[in-house]
Amino acid sequence: MELNRKLFDCVAKSAATVHVTQVCIGLGFTAVTTSGGGIGIAATGVALSGRSSGNFDLKDFEDRPAADLLPAILSSAPMERTMAMALINALNQPAALNLPEDPGNTILFDHFGIFSGAQVAMVGYFPPLVRFLESRQVPLSVVDDNRGIGNKKVFYRQLAGWADVLILTGTSIINNSAERILSHAGPDLKTVIMGPSTPMLPTAFSHLPVHMLAGTAITDLPQTLKKVRHGGGAHSLKGISRKVYQLI
């Protein structure tokens, strides 16, 4: 996957200067911290899907160079990619913390004209966002494999012509589906990659039709680790993180 390789390249220099201090794998998210004080998270759920407890036999990367874990972003094992994505977000945390915030998705809605007649396609079911858009009668098509929602063949045809905006979950990078999905994008489709797993590294997406990144910058390391250990989901990050964005 070219995207995975570009993500690797974006942070390889930073990875060479720090160690992994903690890897915390929760039901909702996986967190990685570094000796440089960074923390990043990535969705665990996609990696756990269909797997039995205790059947991962994962390597222990704690107290080892971050450069030892980073190549796992190229692995064929989803859980290894999850840990590597969390590391990538940890290495990029200082830059992410300096990005502007969009806590109410105002920039997303305004910049892409979502309340001005735009038709929206969504990969990954974001319950609050879906409810919000449906309450305002925004034309919406959703596909989510884990929830058994949508028809992929129909959805891909919609990306080629019907949809004006695609909202794509950051976990699509972890499960290696982002590039396949975007290969169906029509010439006028505007794409937003959204969610706590999203790596805020625009240069990694230069070969793809991606126009905005909307991710999470952690602000409270101890509380985040606690939430992860307790199986917290995206809602649990409120108050201990910032919703940041970057237009590409």
C-alpha positions in Angstrom: 0.0 0.0 0.0 1.5 3.3 -1.1 -0.3 5.2 1.7 1.3 3.0 4.4 4.7 3.5 2.9 4.2 7.3 2.8 3.1 7.4 6.4 6.2 5.4 7.3 8.4 7.9 5.4 6.7 11.0 7.1 7.7 10.0 10.6 10.8 7.7 10.1 13.2 10.5 11.1 11.3 11.2 14.3 11.0 7.4 15.1 14.8 7.2 15.0 15.2 9.5 18.0 12.8 8.0 20.6 11.8 4.8 22.3 8.3 3.3 22.8 7.5 3.6 26.5 4.0 2.1 26.7 1.6 0.1 24.4 -1.9 -0.1 25.8 -4.4 -2.2 23.9 -8.0 -1.5 24.8 -11.3 -2.7 23.3 -11.9 0.7 21.7 -8.5 2.2 21.1 -4.8 1.3 21.2 -2.5 3.9 22.7 1.3 4.2 22.3 3.5 6.6 24.2 7.1 7.6 23.5 10.1 8.7 25.5 9.7 12.1 23.8 6.4 12.6 25.7 4.2 11.8 22.8 0.9 9.8 22.8 -1.1 8.6 19.9 -4.2 6.4 19.5 -5.7 4.2 16.8 -8.9 2.1 16.7 -8.5 -1.4 18.0 -11.9 -2.7 16.9 -11.0 -3.3 13.3 -8.0 -5.3 14.4 -10.0 -7.4 16.9 -12.8 -8.2 14.6 -13.3 -12.0 14.3 -10.3 -12.8 16.5 -10.4 -14.9 19.7 -9.0 -13.5 22.9 -5.3 -14.2 23.4 -4.7 -15.2 19.8 -2.5 -12.4 18.7 1.0 -13.4 20.1 2.1 -9.8 19.7 5.7 -8.6 20.1 6.6 -6.5 23.1 7.8 -3.1 21.8 8.0 -1.3 25.1 11.4 0.1 26.0 12.5 -0.5 22.4 13.3 2.0 19.7 10.2 3.4 18.0 12.0 2.5 14.7 11.4 -1.2 15.6 7.6 -0.7 15.8 7.2 1.7 12.9 7.7 -0.9 10.1 4.6 -2.7 11.4 2.5 -0.1 9.4 3.5 -2.3 6.4 2.5 -5.6 8.1 -0.2 -7.9 6.9 -1.5 -8.2 10.5 -4.2 -5.7 11.4 -3.2 -5.5 15.1 0.4 -4.7 14.2 -0.8 -2.0 11.9 -3.0 -0.6 14.7 0.0 -0.3 17.0 2.1 1.3 14.3 -0.7 3.8 13.5 -0.9 4.8 17.2 2.9 5.3 17.1 2.7 7.4 14.0 0.1 9.6 15.7 2.3 9.8 18.8 5.3 10.9 16.8 3.2 13.5 15.0 1.4 14.7 18.2 3.4 18.0 18.6 2.4 19.0 15.0 -1.2 17.9 15.5 -1.5 20.0 18.7 -0.7 23.1 16.7 -3.5 22.6 14.1 -6.7 24.6 14.3 -9.7 23.0 16.0 -13.1 22.2 14.5 -15.1 20.8 17.5 -18.5 21.1 15.9 -17.4 20.2 12.4 -18.3 23.7 11.3 -15.4 23.9 8.9 -16.3 20.6 7.4 -19.9 21.6 6.8 -19.2 25.1 5.5 -16.1 24.3 3.3 -17.8 21.5 1.5 -21.3 23.1 1.3 -22.9 20.2 3.1 -25.9 22.3 4.0 -26.2 23.8 0.5 -27.4 20.7 -1.3 -24.3 18.5 -1.2 -24.9 14.7 -1.3 -22.8 12.9 1.2 -21.3 9.4 1.1 -19.9 7.9 4.4 -17.6 5.0 5.0 -17.8 4.1 8.7 -21.0 4.8 10.7 -20.5 7.9 12.9 -23.7 7.8 14.9 -23.8 11.5 16.1 -22.8 12.8 12.7 -25.3 10.6 10.9 -28.1 11.7 13.2 -27.1 15.3 12.8 -27.1 15.1 9.0 -30.3 13.2 8.8 -32.0 15.7 11.1 -31.2 18.3 8.5 -32.3 16.1 5.6 -28.8 16.0 4.0 -28.9 13.2 1.3 -26.7 10.5 2.8 -25.4 7.1 1.8 -23.6 5.0 4.4 -21.6 1.7 4.2 -20.1 0.0 7.2 -18.9 -3.6 7.0 -18.8 -4.1 10.7 -22.4 -3.0 11.2 -23.6 -4.7 8.0 -24.8 -1.4 6.5 -24.9 -0.6 2.8 -24.2 -2.3 -0.5 -20.6 -1.8 -1.7 -21.3 -2.1 -5.4 -24.0 0.5 -5.2 -21.9 2.7 -2.9 -18.9 2.6 -5.3 -21.1 3.7 -8.2 -22.3 6.6 -6.0 -18.7 7.7 -5.4 -18.3 8.0 -9.2 -21.1 10.3 -9.8 -23.9 10.8 -7.2 -21.8 11.9 -4.2 -20.4 15.4 -3.7 -18.6 14.6 -0.5 -17.1 11.4 0.9 -16.5 11.1 4.7 -14.1 8.3 5.2 -13.2 6.8 8.6 -9.5 6.8 9.6 -9.8 3.1 10.4 -10.0 2.5 6.6 -6.2 3.1 6.6 -5.7 0.5 9.3 -7.7 -2.1 7.4 -6.0 -1.2 4.1 -9.2 -0.2 2.4 -8.8 3.5 1.9 -6.9 3.4 -1.4 -9.4 0.8 -2.8 -12.3 3.0 -1.8 -10.8 6.1 -3.2 -10.0 4.4 -6.5 -13.8 4.7 -7.2 -13.9 8.5 -6.6 -15.4 10.6 -9.4 -13.4 13.7 -10.6 -15.5 16.1 -8.5 -15.7 14.1 -5.3 -14.3 15.9 -2.2 -13.0 13.5 0.5 -12.6 14.0 4.2 -10.8 11.4 6.3 -12.2 11.6 9.8 -11.8 10.1 13.3 -9.4 9.6 16.1 -7.2 7.2 14.1 -6.6 9.7 11.3 -2.9 10.6 10.9 -2.6 14.4 10.4 0.1 14.1 7.8 -1.2 15.6 4.5 1.9 14.8 2.5 1.1 11.1 2.9 -2.1 11.6 1.0 -0.6 13.5 -2.0 -1.3 10.7 -4.4 -5.0 10.4 -3.4 -8.1 12.6 -3.9 -8.2 13.7 -0.2 -9.1 17.3 0.6 -9.4 17.4 4.4 -8.1 15.5 7.4 -10.1 15.7 10.6 -8.4 13.9 13.5 -7.7 14.0 17.3 -4.8 15.5 19.2 -4.5 14.1 22.7 -4.0 16.7 25.4 -4.0 14.6 28.6 -1.7 11.5 28.5 -2.6 9.9 31.8 -6.4 10.2 31.4 -6.2 8.9 27.8 -4.3 5.8 28.9 -7.0 5.3 31.6 -9.8 5.6 29.1 -8.1 3.2 26.7 -7.6 0.6 29.5 -11.2 0.9 30.4 -12.4 0.2 26.9 -13.4 3.8 26.1 -14.6 4.8 22.7 -14.5 8.2 20.8 -17.0 9.8 23.2 -14.6 9.1 26.1 -12.0 11.4 24.5 -14.0 14.5 25.1 -12.2 16.9 27.4 -8.8 15.1 27.0 -8.2 15.8 23.4 -8.8 18.3 20.6 -10.7 17.7 17.3 -8.3 19.2 14.8 -8.4 19.6 11.0 -6.2 20.4 8.1 -7.3 21.3 4.6 -5.2 19.8 1.8 
